[in-house]
Amino acid sequence: MQYRKDKNGEDISVLGFGCMRFVKNGNKIDMKLAEEQIMHAIEQGINYYDTAYIYSGSEVAIGEIFEKNHVREKIKIATKLPQYLVKNIDTAEKIFREECKRLRTDYIDYYLMHMLGDIDNWNKLKALGIEAWIAEKKASGKIRNIGFSFHGTTAQFTPLIDAYDWDFCQIQYNYLDEHTQAGRAGLQYAARKGIPVIIMEPLRGGRLVNQLPGKAKACIAADEKGRSAATLAFQWLYNQPEVTCVLSGMNSIEMIDENIKTATETTVGSLTKADEALIGEIRDSILSDVKVGCTGCGYCQPCPFGVSIPQAFQCYNMIALEGKGRARREYMQTTVLRANPGSASQCTKCGKCEQHCPQHLEIRKELEKARKVLETPVYKFVRKAVKWLRLYH
């Protein structure tokens, strides 16, 4: 296993274990299988284990496994505060104590503000006194490193990076999201600030393996080195020095072993020009089915009426790649669950965005199409509920 450094110079395995997708029997995690997989991963050198307060049963399961096998000092636990539920510091404290109890530990190695969507979310937490709370937890050793996980755009990401002295951050990043979400620009910006970056969704929830179009599958089948879709996706990430650790929701020994092999053999700069061309060909074959040719450059931003245009188009394009359900969930997460919603329906058709689009897209027309598909009755209900409950205000 290879390791890269965190901000304090400690080793993090380049492959991390995402603990959201354990195999379940009914509604319960298969503890025997989970223990077998986690212990195998630890024996192979994986030391970073990612969970969250809202991952059903996950914190309890891994806490039991770590305690039973006496491996707490060999591993690093990352878990998350659901900041969108925090109304006051007492709530944050209660959740943190519950997480420590579930995880059977008295400290968290890497603690994240979960789904911190933009600077307004952080400012809300600051107004509640979160900075003093974090400082107390770090001083007492109960939190070793503080960070945040993020879904949004580069324009929303960079102000968050600048807003606090973060120890690390976590972003969605893969060869399909190179110029969407925080993107390569966000990854490199964080790295220039000395902030380690943990990668989630390296395979888009498995979709870059299990739901590839025929053209992409043909490209992979023609690879002279015989690599799998997963291996190519991980190699693309490990090739970049700014990537600290890549999370994978592994649920079989075979998957763990394949990912460990890739993590062990792939170093920065190891991809050849031919390798990069192959991955580019796979990407292009996937994107050939998208609805809008938006590159996520952000020249159309900021919208005077708050529409997150690149995000709306990213989710609209996801329909062709991953289905309406996934696209609508992503859209809800990145537009409604923010302090300032960025819904396509906020568009007044002023046309300012089209004056700046280097792709000369008919943005107003395409936003209306996206709105009709993405803003379902459920979406509208959640938007009203969020506003009424003042979850993000």
C-alpha positions as a Markdown table, in Angstrom:
| # | Residue | x | y | z |
|---|---|---|---|---|
| 1 | Met | 0.0 | 0.0 | 0.0 |
| 2 | Gln | 1.2 | 3.5 | -0.8 |
| 3 | Tyr | 0.7 | 6.4 | 1.6 |
| 4 | Arg | 0.4 | 10.2 | 1.2 |
| 5 | Lys | 0.7 | 12.8 | 4.0 |
| 6 | Asp | -1.9 | 14.7 | 5.8 |
| 7 | Lys | -1.4 | 18.2 | 7.0 |
| 8 | Asn | 0.4 | 17.0 | 10.2 |
| 9 | Gly | 2.7 | 14.7 | 8.2 |
| 10 | Glu | 1.0 | 11.5 | 9.2 |
| 11 | Asp | 0.5 | 8.7 | 6.6 |
| 12 | Ile | -2.9 | 8.2 | 5.0 |
| 13 | Ser | -3.3 | 5.2 | 2.7 |
| 14 | Val | -4.0 | 6.3 | -0.8 |
| 15 | Leu | -7.0 | 3.9 | -0.8 |
| 16 | Gly | -9.6 | 4.6 | 1.8 |
| 17 | Phe | -12.5 | 2.4 | 2.9 |
| 18 | Gly | -15.9 | 4.1 | 2.4 |
| 19 | Cys | -18.3 | 2.6 | 5.0 |
| 20 | Met | -21.6 | 3.6 | 3.5 |
| 21 | Arg | -22.3 | 0.6 | 1.4 |
| 22 | Phe | -21.9 | -2.5 | 3.5 |
| 23 | Val | -23.8 | -5.6 | 2.4 |
| 24 | Lys | -27.1 | -5.9 | 4.3 |
| 25 | Asn | -29.4 | -8.7 | 5.3 |
| 26 | Gly | -32.8 | -7.0 | 5.2 |
| 27 | Asn | -32.2 | -3.7 | 7.0 |
| 28 | Lys | -29.2 | -4.8 | 9.0 |
| 29 | Ile | -25.6 | -4.8 | 8.1 |
| 30 | Asp | -24.1 | -8.3 | 7.6 |
| 31 | Met | -21.6 | -7.9 | 10.5 |
| 32 | Lys | -19.7 | -11.1 | 9.7 |
| 33 | Leu | -19.1 | -10.1 | 6.1 |
| 34 | Ala | -18.3 | -6.5 | 7.1 |
| 35 | Glu | -15.8 | -7.6 | 9.7 |
| 36 | Glu | -14.1 | -10.0 | 7.3 |
| 37 | Gln | -13.8 | -7.2 | 4.7 |
| 38 | Ile | -12.5 | -4.6 | 7.1 |
| 39 | Met | -10.0 | -6.8 | 8.8 |
| 40 | His | -8.7 | -7.9 | 5.4 |
| 41 | Ala | -8.4 | -4.3 | 4.4 |
| 42 | Ile | -6.5 | -3.4 | 7.6 |
| 43 | Glu | -4.1 | -6.3 | 7.0 |
| 44 | Gln | -3.4 | -5.0 | 3.5 |
| 45 | Gly | -2.5 | -1.6 | 4.8 |
| 46 | Ile | -5.7 | 0.5 | 4.4 |
| 47 | Asn | -5.8 | 2.8 | 7.4 |
| 48 | Tyr | -8.5 | 5.4 | 6.5 |
| 49 | Tyr | -12.2 | 4.5 | 7.2 |
| 50 | Asp | -14.9 | 7.0 | 6.3 |
| 51 | Thr | -18.4 | 7.0 | 7.7 |
| 52 | Ala | -21.1 | 9.6 | 8.8 |
| 53 | Tyr | -23.8 | 10.2 | 11.3 |
| 54 | Ile | -26.5 | 9.6 | 8.7 |
| 55 | Tyr | -25.1 | 6.4 | 7.3 |
| 56 | Ser | -27.6 | 3.9 | 8.7 |
| 57 | Gly | -25.8 | 1.5 | 11.1 |
| 58 | Ser | -22.3 | 2.3 | 9.8 |
| 59 | Glu | -20.8 | 4.0 | 12.8 |
| 60 | Val | -22.1 | 1.4 | 15.2 |
| 61 | Ala | -20.8 | -1.4 | 12.9 |
| 62 | Ile | -17.3 | -0.2 | 12.4 |
| 63 | Gly | -17.0 | 0.8 | 16.1 |
| 64 | Glu | -17.9 | -2.7 | 17.2 |
| 65 | Ile | -15.5 | -4.2 | 14.6 |
| 66 | Phe | -12.6 | -2.0 | 15.6 |
| 67 | Glu | -13.1 | -2.5 | 19.3 |
| 68 | Lys | -13.5 | -6.3 | 19.0 |
| 69 | Asn | -10.3 | -6.7 | 17.0 |
| 70 | His | -8.2 | -4.1 | 19.1 |
| 71 | Val | -7.2 | -2.1 | 16.0 |
| 72 | Arg | -8.1 | 1.4 | 17.0 |
| 73 | Glu | -4.5 | 2.7 | 17.0 |
| 74 | Lys | -3.8 | 1.1 | 13.6 |
| 75 | Ile | -6.6 | 3.0 | 11.8 |
| 76 | Lys | -7.9 | 6.5 | 11.3 |
| 77 | Ile | -11.6 | 7.2 | 11.6 |
| 78 | Ala | -13.3 | 9.9 | 9.5 |
| 79 | Thr | -16.9 | 10.8 | 10.4 |
| 80 | Lys | -19.2 | 13.8 | 9.8 |
| 81 | Leu | -21.3 | 16.3 | 11.6 |
| 82 | Pro | -24.6 | 16.8 | 9.8 |
| 83 | Gln | -24.2 | 20.6 | 9.9 |
| 84 | Tyr | -27.6 | 21.1 | 8.2 |
| 85 | Leu | -29.3 | 19.8 | 11.4 |
| 86 | Val | -27.3 | 22.0 | 13.8 |
| 87 | Lys | -29.4 | 24.8 | 15.3 |
| 88 | Asn | -27.0 | 25.5 | 18.2 |
| 89 | Ile | -23.8 | 24.3 | 19.6 |
| 90 | Asp | -25.5 | 22.1 | 22.1 |
| 91 | Thr | -26.9 | 20.1 | 19.1 |
| 92 | Ala | -23.4 | 19.8 | 17.7 |
| 93 | Glu | -22.0 | 18.6 | 21.0 |
| 94 | Lys | -24.8 | 16.0 | 21.4 |
| 95 | Ile | -24.3 | 14.6 | 18.0 |
| 96 | Phe | -20.5 | 14.4 | 18.4 |
| 97 | Arg | -20.8 | 12.6 | 21.7 |
| 98 | Glu | -23.3 | 10.1 | 20.2 |
| 99 | Glu | -20.9 | 9.5 | 17.3 |
| 100 | Cys | -18.0 | 8.8 | 19.7 |
| 101 | Lys | -20.3 | 6.4 | 21.6 |
| 102 | Arg | -21.3 | 4.6 | 18.4 |
| 103 | Leu | -17.7 | 4.4 | 17.3 |
| 104 | Arg | -16.5 | 3.3 | 20.7 |
| 105 | Thr | -13.7 | 5.9 | 20.8 |
| 106 | Asp | -12.9 | 9.0 | 22.7 |
| 107 | Tyr | -11.4 | 10.9 | 19.7 |
| 108 | Ile | -12.1 | 11.3 | 15.9 |
| 109 | Asp | -9.1 | 11.5 | 13.6 |
| 110 | Tyr | -10.8 | 13.3 | 10.8 |
| 111 | Tyr | -14.0 | 15.2 | 11.5 |
| 112 | Leu | -16.0 | 16.8 | 8.6 |
| 113 | Met | -18.8 | 19.3 | 8.3 |
| 114 | His | -21.0 | 17.2 | 6.2 |
| 115 | Met | -22.2 | 18.6 | 2.8 |
| 116 | Leu | -21.0 | 22.1 | 3.5 |
| 117 | Gly | -22.6 | 23.6 | 0.3 |
| 118 | Asp | -21.3 | 27.1 | 0.2 |
| 119 | Ile | -19.8 | 30.0 | 2.2 |
| 120 | Asp | -23.3 | 30.9 | 3.6 |
| 121 | Asn | -23.6 | 27.5 | 5.3 |
| 122 | Trp | -20.2 | 28.1 | 7.0 |
| 123 | Asn | -21.2 | 31.6 | 8.0 |
| 124 | Lys | -24.3 | 30.3 | 9.7 |
| 125 | Leu | -22.2 | 27.8 | 11.7 |
| 126 | Lys | -19.8 | 30.6 | 12.6 |
| 127 | Ala | -22.6 | 32.7 | 13.9 |
| 128 | Leu | -23.6 | 29.8 | 16.2 |
| 129 | Gly | -20.0 | 29.6 | 17.6 |
| 130 | Ile | -18.7 | 26.6 | 15.7 |
| 131 | Glu | -15.1 | 27.9 | 15.5 |
| 132 | Ala | -14.8 | 28.0 | 19.3 |
| 133 | Trp | -16.3 | 24.6 | 19.6 |
| 134 | Ile | -13.8 | 23.2 | 17.1 |
| 135 | Ala | -11.0 | 24.9 | 18.9 |
| 136 | Glu | -12.0 | 23.3 | 22.2 |
| 137 | Lys | -12.3 | 19.9 | 20.6 |
| 138 | Lys | -8.9 | 20.1 | 18.9 |
| 139 | Ala | -7.2 | 21.4 | 22.1 |
| 140 | Ser | -8.6 | 18.5 | 24.0 |
| 141 | Gly | -7.5 | 16.0 | 21.4 |
| 142 | Lys | -11.1 | 14.8 | 20.7 |
| 143 | Ile | -10.8 | 16.0 | 17.1 |
| 144 | Arg | -7.4 | 15.6 | 15.5 |
| 145 | Asn | -8.2 | 17.1 | 12.1 |
| 146 | Ile | -11.1 | 19.3 | 10.9 |
| 147 | Gly | -12.5 | 19.4 | 7.4 |
| 148 | Phe | -15.6 | 19.5 | 5.3 |
| 149 | Ser | -17.2 | 17.4 | 2.5 |
| 150 | Phe | -18.5 | 19.3 | -0.5 |
| 151 | His | -20.9 | 19.0 | -3.4 |
| 152 | Gly | -21.2 | 22.1 | -5.6 |
| 153 | Thr | -19.1 | 24.1 | -8.0 |
| 154 | Thr | -15.6 | 25.5 | -8.1 |
| 155 | Ala | -16.9 | 29.0 | -7.6 |
| 156 | Gln | -18.6 | 27.8 | -4.3 |
| 157 | Phe | -15.7 | 25.7 | -3.2 |
| 158 | Thr | -12.8 | 28.1 | -3.3 |
| 159 | Pro | -14.4 | 30.7 | -0.8 |
| 160 | Leu | -14.9 | 27.8 | 1.6 |
| 161 | Ile | -11.3 | 26.8 | 1.4 |
| 162 | Asp | -10.3 | 30.4 | 2.2 |
| 163 | Ala | -12.8 | 30.8 | 5.0 |
| 164 | Tyr | -11.0 | 28.7 | 7.7 |
| 165 | Asp | -7.8 | 27.0 | 8.5 |
| 166 | Trp | -8.9 | 23.6 | 7.4 |
| 167 | Asp | -6.9 | 20.5 | 7.9 |
| 168 | Phe | -8.4 | 18.6 | 4.9 |
| 169 | Cys | -11.4 | 18.5 | 2.7 |
| 170 | Gln | -13.4 | 15.9 | 0.7 |
| 171 | Ile | -14.8 | 16.4 | -2.8 |
| 172 | Gln | -16.5 | 14.4 | -5.5 |
| 173 | Tyr | -14.0 | 13.9 | -8.3 |
| 174 | Asn | -13.4 | 11.5 | -11.1 |
| 175 | Tyr | -12.6 | 11.6 | -14.8 |
| 176 | Leu | -16.2 | 12.5 | -15.7 |
| 177 | Asp | -16.3 | 15.3 | -13.0 |
| 178 | Glu | -12.9 | 16.8 | -14.0 |
| 179 | His | -14.6 | 20.2 | -14.8 |
| 180 | Thr | -17.8 | 19.9 | -12.7 |
| 181 | Gln | -18.3 | 19.9 | -8.9 |
| 182 | Ala | -15.1 | 21.3 | -7.3 |
| 183 | Gly | -13.3 | 19.8 | -10.3 |
| 184 | Arg | -9.6 | 19.8 | -11.1 |
| 185 | Ala | -9.4 | 23.5 | -10.5 |
| 186 | Gly | -10.8 | 23.1 | -6.9 |
| 187 | Leu | -8.5 | 20.2 | -6.2 |
| 188 | Gln | -5.4 | 22.1 | -7.3 |
| 189 | Tyr | -6.5 | 25.2 | -5.4 |
| 190 | Ala | -6.8 | 23.3 | -2.2 |
| 191 | Ala | -3.5 | 21.6 | -2.7 |
| 192 | Arg | -1.8 | 25.0 | -3.3 |
| 193 | Lys | -3.2 | 26.1 | 0.1 |
| 194 | Gly | -1.6 | 23.0 | 1.6 |
| 195 | Ile | -4.9 | 21.2 | 2.3 |
| 196 | Pro | -5.0 | 17.5 | 1.7 |
| 197 | Val | -8.0 | 16.3 | -0.5 |
| 198 | Ile | -9.9 | 13.1 | 0.1 |
| 199 | Ile | -11.8 | 11.9 | -3.0 |
| 200 | Met | -15.3 | 10.5 | -2.9 |
| 201 | Glu | -17.3 | 9.0 | -5.8 |
| 202 | Pro | -14.3 | 7.9 | -7.8 |
| 203 | Leu | -16.6 | 5.6 | -9.8 |
| 204 | Arg | -19.7 | 7.8 | -9.5 |
| 205 | Gly | -21.3 | 5.3 | -7.1 |
| 206 | Gly | -20.2 | 2.4 | -9.4 |
| 207 | Arg | -21.7 | 3.9 | -12.5 |
| 208 | Leu | -18.4 | 4.3 | -14.2 |
| 209 | Val | -18.2 | 0.5 | -14.0 |
| 210 | Asn | -21.7 | -0.8 | -14.1 |
| 211 | Gln | -23.6 | 1.6 | -16.3 |
| 212 | Leu | -21.2 | 2.5 | -19.1 |
| 213 | Pro | -22.5 | 2.9 | -22.6 |
| 214 | Gly | -21.5 | 0.4 | -25.2 |
| 215 | Lys | -18.9 | 2.8 | -26.8 |
| 216 | Ala | -17.1 | 3.2 | -23.5 |
| 217 | Lys | -17.1 | -0.6 | -22.9 |
| 218 | Ala | -15.6 | -1.1 | -26.3 |
| 219 | Cys | -12.8 | 1.3 | -25.5 |
| 220 | Ile | -12.0 | -0.5 | -22.3 |
| 221 | Ala | -12.2 | -3.9 | -24.0 |
| 222 | Ala | -9.6 | -2.7 | -26.5 |
| 223 | Asp | -7.1 | -1.7 | -23.8 |
| 224 | Glu | -3.8 | -3.6 | -24.6 |
| 225 | Lys | -3.0 | -3.7 | -20.8 |
| 226 | Gly | -6.3 | -5.5 | -20.0 |
| 227 | Arg | -7.3 | -3.0 | -17.3 |
| 228 | Ser | -10.8 | -2.9 | -15.9 |
| 229 | Ala | -13.0 | 0.2 | -15.9 |
| 230 | Ala | -12.4 | 0.6 | -12.2 |
| 231 | Thr | -8.6 | 0.3 | -12.5 |
| 232 | Leu | -8.5 | 3.0 | -15.2 |
| 233 | Ala | -10.7 | 5.3 | -13.1 |
| 234 | Phe | -8.5 | 4.9 | -10.0 |
| 235 | Gln | -5.2 | 5.2 | -12.0 |
| 236 | Trp | -6.5 | 8.5 | -13.4 |
| 237 | Leu | -6.8 | 9.8 | -9.8 |
| 238 | Tyr | -3.6 | 8.4 | -8.3 |
| 239 | Asn | -1.7 | 9.9 | -11.2 |
| 240 | Gln | -2.4 | 13.3 | -9.7 |
| 241 | Pro | -0.2 | 14.5 | -6.8 |
| 242 | Glu | -2.9 | 16.7 | -5.3 |
| 243 | Val | -5.0 | 13.6 | -4.5 |
| 244 | Thr | -4.4 | 12.4 | -1.0 |
| 245 | Cys | -6.8 | 9.5 | -0.6 |
| 246 | Val | -9.5 | 7.9 | -2.7 |
| 247 | Leu | -12.5 | 6.4 | -1.0 |
| 248 | Ser | -14.1 | 3.3 | -2.3 |
| 249 | Gly | -17.3 | 1.7 | -1.0 |
| 250 | Met | -15.9 | -1.8 | -1.2 |
| 251 | Asn | -18.2 | -4.8 | -0.4 |
| 252 | Ser | -16.3 | -7.9 | -1.5 |
| 253 | Ile | -12.8 | -9.2 | -0.9 |
| 254 | Glu | -12.3 | -9.4 | -4.7 |
| 255 | Met | -13.1 | -5.7 | -5.0 |
| 256 | Ile | -10.8 | -4.8 | -2.1 |
| 257 | Asp | -7.9 | -6.8 | -3.6 |
| 258 | Glu | -8.3 | -5.3 | -7.1 |
| 259 | Asn | -8.4 | -1.8 | -5.6 |
| 260 | Ile | -5.4 | -2.5 | -3.4 |
| 261 | Lys | -3.4 | -3.7 | -6.4 |
| 262 | Thr | -4.1 | -0.5 | -8.3 |
| 263 | Ala | -3.3 | 1.6 | -5.2 |
| 264 | Thr | 0.0 | -0.2 | -4.7 |
| 265 | Glu | 1.1 | -0.1 | -8.4 |
| 266 | Thr | 0.0 | 3.4 | -9.5 |
| 267 | Thr | 2.3 | 6.3 | -8.7 |
| 268 | Val | 2.2 | 10.0 | -9.6 |
| 269 | Gly | 3.0 | 10.4 | -13.3 |
| 270 | Ser | 2.8 | 6.7 | -14.1 |
| 271 | Leu | 0.1 | 7.2 | -16.8 |
| 272 | Thr | 1.4 | 7.4 | -20.3 |
| 273 | Lys | 0.1 | 9.7 | -23.0 |
| 274 | Ala | -1.6 | 6.7 | -24.5 |
| 275 | Asp | -3.2 | 5.9 | -21.2 |
| 276 | Glu | -4.5 | 9.4 | -20.8 |
| 277 | Ala | -5.8 | 9.3 | -24.4 |
| 278 | Leu | -7.7 | 6.1 | -23.7 |
| 279 | Ile | -9.4 | 7.6 | -20.6 |
| 280 | Gly | -10.2 | 10.7 | -22.6 |
| 281 | Glu | -11.8 | 8.5 | -25.3 |
| 282 | Ile | -13.8 | 6.7 | -22.7 |
| 283 | Arg | -14.9 | 10.0 | -21.2 |
| 284 | Asp | -15.9 | 11.4 | -24.6 |
| 285 | Ser | -17.9 | 8.3 | -25.5 |
| 286 | Ile | -19.9 | 8.8 | -22.3 |
| 287 | Leu | -20.4 | 12.5 | -22.7 |
| 288 | Ser | -21.6 | 12.0 | -26.3 |
| 289 | Asp | -25.0 | 11.2 | -24.9 |
| 290 | Val | -25.3 | 14.3 | -22.8 |
| 291 | Lys | -28.1 | 16.8 | -23.4 |
| 292 | Val | -26.2 | 20.1 | -23.0 |
| 293 | Gly | -22.7 | 20.9 | -24.0 |
| 294 | Cys | -21.8 | 22.7 | -20.9 |
| 295 | Thr | -18.2 | 22.4 | -19.8 |
| 296 | Gly | -18.8 | 23.8 | -16.3 |
| 297 | Cys | -16.4 | 26.7 | -17.0 |
| 298 | Gly | -18.5 | 29.2 | -14.9 |
| 299 | Tyr | -18.3 | 32.2 | -17.3 |
| 300 | Cys | -22.1 | 32.5 | -17.0 |
| 301 | Gln | -21.8 | 33.0 | -13.3 |
| 302 | Pro | -22.8 | 34.7 | -11.1 |
| 303 | Cys | -26.4 | 34.8 | -12.2 |
| 304 | Pro | -28.1 | 38.0 | -11.0 |
| 305 | Phe | -31.0 | 35.8 | -9.8 |
| 306 | Gly | -28.9 | 33.1 | -8.1 |
| 307 | Val | -29.3 | 30.3 | -10.6 |
| 308 | Ser | -26.5 | 27.8 | -10.3 |
| 309 | Ile | -26.4 | 27.3 | -14.1 |
| 310 | Pro | -23.4 | 24.8 | -14.4 |
| 311 | Gln | -24.9 | 22.7 | -11.6 |
| 312 | Ala | -28.3 | 22.6 | -13.2 |
| 313 | Phe | -26.8 | 21.5 | -16.5 |
| 314 | Gln | -24.6 | 18.9 | -14.8 |
| 315 | Cys | -27.6 | 17.3 | -13.2 |
| 316 | Tyr | -29.6 | 17.5 | -16.4 |
| 317 | Asn | -26.8 | 15.7 | -18.2 |
| 318 | Met | -26.7 | 13.1 | -15.5 |
| 319 | Ile | -30.1 | 11.8 | -16.7 |
| 320 | Ala | -28.5 | 10.3 | -19.8 |
| 321 | Leu | -25.6 | 8.8 | -17.9 |
| 322 | Glu | -27.2 | 7.7 | -14.6 |
| 323 | Gly | -31.0 | 8.0 | -14.8 |
| 324 | Lys | -33.5 | 10.5 | -13.6 |
| 325 | Gly | -33.5 | 9.3 | -10.0 |
| 326 | Arg | -29.8 | 9.9 | -9.4 |
| 327 | Ala | -29.9 | 13.2 | -11.3 |
| 328 | Arg | -32.9 | 14.5 | -9.3 |
| 329 | Arg | -31.3 | 13.6 | -6.0 |
| 330 | Glu | -28.0 | 15.4 | -7.0 |
| 331 | Tyr | -30.0 | 18.4 | -8.1 |
| 332 | Met | -31.9 | 18.6 | -4.9 |
| 333 | Gln | -28.7 | 18.2 | -2.9 |
| 334 | Thr | -26.8 | 20.9 | -4.7 |
| 335 | Thr | -29.5 | 23.5 | -5.2 |
| 336 | Val | -32.2 | 23.3 | -2.5 |
| 337 | Leu | -30.0 | 22.1 | 0.4 |
| 338 | Arg | -28.0 | 25.4 | 0.5 |
| 339 | Ala | -28.4 | 28.7 | 2.2 |
| 340 | Asn | -29.1 | 30.3 | -1.1 |
| 341 | Pro | -31.0 | 27.9 | -3.5 |
| 342 | Gly | -29.8 | 27.9 | -7.1 |
| 343 | Ser | -32.8 | 26.4 | -8.8 |
| 344 | Ala | -33.3 | 26.7 | -12.5 |
| 345 | Ser | -36.8 | 28.0 | -11.8 |
| 346 | Gln | -35.3 | 31.2 | -10.5 |
| 347 | Cys | -34.3 | 32.1 | -14.0 |
| 348 | Thr | -36.1 | 35.3 | -15.3 |
| 349 | Lys | -34.7 | 34.9 | -18.9 |
| 350 | Cys | -32.7 | 38.1 | -18.7 |
| 351 | Gly | -30.1 | 36.6 | -21.0 |
| 352 | Lys | -27.0 | 38.0 | -19.3 |
| 353 | Cys | -25.5 | 34.5 | -19.0 |
| 354 | Glu | -25.7 | 33.9 | -22.8 |
| 355 | Gln | -23.5 | 36.9 | -23.4 |
| 356 | His | -20.6 | 35.3 | -21.6 |
| 357 | Cys | -21.0 | 31.6 | -22.6 |
| 358 | Pro | -17.9 | 30.5 | -24.7 |
| 359 | Gln | -20.0 | 27.5 | -26.0 |
| 360 | His | -22.7 | 29.9 | -27.2 |
| 361 | Leu | -25.4 | 27.8 | -25.6 |
| 362 | Glu | -29.0 | 28.8 | -25.5 |
| 363 | Ile | -28.9 | 28.8 | -21.8 |
| 364 | Arg | -32.4 | 30.1 | -21.1 |
| 365 | Lys | -34.0 | 27.5 | -23.4 |
| 366 | Glu | -31.9 | 24.7 | -21.9 |
| 367 | Leu | -32.6 | 25.8 | -18.3 |
| 368 | Glu | -36.3 | 25.6 | -19.0 |
| 369 | Lys | -35.9 | 22.0 | -20.2 |
| 370 | Ala | -33.9 | 21.2 | -17.2 |
| 371 | Arg | -36.4 | 22.7 | -14.9 |
| 372 | Lys | -39.3 | 20.7 | -16.3 |
| 373 | Val | -37.4 | 17.4 | -15.7 |
| 374 | Leu | -35.6 | 18.1 | -12.5 |
| 375 | Glu | -38.0 | 20.2 | -10.5 |
| 376 | Thr | -40.6 | 17.5 | -9.6 |
| 377 | Pro | -43.4 | 17.9 | -7.1 |
| 378 | Val | -41.2 | 16.3 | -4.5 |
| 379 | Tyr | -38.5 | 18.8 | -5.3 |
| 380 | Lys | -40.9 | 21.7 | -4.9 |
| 381 | Phe | -42.2 | 20.3 | -1.6 |
| 382 | Val | -38.6 | 19.9 | -0.2 |
| 383 | Arg | -37.8 | 23.5 | -1.3 |
| 384 | Lys | -40.8 | 24.8 | 0.6 |
| 385 | Ala | -40.0 | 22.6 | 3.6 |
| 386 | Val | -36.4 | 23.7 | 3.8 |
| 387 | Lys | -37.5 | 27.4 | 3.7 |
| 388 | Trp | -40.2 | 26.8 | 6.2 |
| 389 | Leu | -38.0 | 24.9 | 8.6 |
| 390 | Arg | -35.2 | 27.4 | 8.0 |
| 391 | Leu | -32.7 | 24.5 | 7.9 |
| 392 | Tyr | -30.2 | 26.6 | 5.9 |
| 393 | His | -30.9 | 30.1 | 7.1 |
